[in-house]
């Protein structure tokens, strides 16, 4: 599995679309609710911790291609930079 790209989502109501390559088959996952805050914009660490506490259950799937994983690590990651969070995400999940 390889993360190919993260781009603005064409789907109404979503912020981003991640594209994964799984042995030649592409999988698209749209994530992030459009119009809602995220850590990349607010830079509010308390808000980030509340989000992470509330959404920790999303990681129970153990599938880093799911929207919950992508939002948790990219939009609400340790950095306020999408590129930094994306790099850490790729490294963490060997994508």
N, C-alpha and C positions, 0 to 999 in steps of 0.2 A: 504494500500500500504506500502511495506517495501523494503528498499534498502538492497539487499542481499550481493552484492559484487561489487567491482571496480577492474578490472584486465586489463592486457595488451590486446589490441584488436587483435583478429585473422584476422580481416578484413584489407586488404592492404589499406594504406592511412589514417588509423585512429590510434590514440594513445591508447585509453582506451575503455573498454566495461563495462557499468554499467548493472547490472541485478537486476530487481525489481520483487517482488512477489506480485501479486494482487489476493488475495483469491485463491491461488494455481496455478494460471497461471503465468508463467514467461515471462517477457518482457525484451528484450535486447536492449540497446541503445549504439551504437558506437559513440564516440565523440573525438574531438581534431584532427586537421589535422597533420598527421605525417610529419616531416620535417620542421614544422613551429615553431617559438618561442612561449613560453608562460611564464607567470610570475614565474612559478616554477623554470624555468631555468635562465631567464635573471635577475630576481629580480629588474627590472627597473619600478619604480612606475609611471613614466610619460607614459611609454608604456602601462602599465596596465590601466591607466585612459583613454588613447586614445581608447583602446580596449573596455572598458566598455561603453564609450560614443557611439562608433560605433555600439555596439551590444545590447544596452539597449532594442531595439525593440524586440529582441528574447524572452524577458520575457513577452511580451504581450499575449502569449499563456496560461499563468497561469498553465502550466503543467510542474512540476519539473522533469518529466521523459524524457523531450525532450533534444536533444543534446545541444541546445543553453543555456539552464539552467545549464546543467552539465559543459560545458566549462566556462561559466560566473562565477560560484561559485567555481568550483574545480580547474581549470587551471589558472583562473585569479582572485581568491579570495583574501581575506585580508592577507593571509599568503603565504610564499614561501614553505610551507610544505603541501604536498597533504593530509597527515593524519589529520592535523589541519583543513584544508578546508573541508575535508570529514566529520569530526565531527560536524563542524558548519553547514554544509549543512543538515545533518540528523536532527539536533536540529531545524533548521529554518523551515523545511518542515515536521517535525514529521514523519520521515521515519526510 
